[in-house]
Amino acid sequence: MRVVEDIIGKEVLDSSAKVIGKVKDIEVDFETRTIEALILGKGGLSEGLGLSKGETIVPYEMVKKIGDKILLEGPIE
């Protein structure tokens, strides 16, 4: 999926423009061909080495805009 390739690796910002992570993976509903959620990694050296276990799952409905970065509509709980 080309869209997936374009989104993975982008920084994700909450509504106050605070970076909350980078897109590590995407949940896709293959029946409806829609994105269900973004899976974010915390970033940093430990993530690059595969040592970080911290993930945040963001429902796709929270995405406000996708450009160079991904902007969310509200804070992550």
Buried (B, 14 or more C-beta within 10 A) or exposed (E): EEEEEEBBEBBBBBEEEEEBBBBBBBBBEEEEEEBEBBBBBBBEEEBEEEEBEEEBEBEBEBBEEBEEEBBBEEEBE
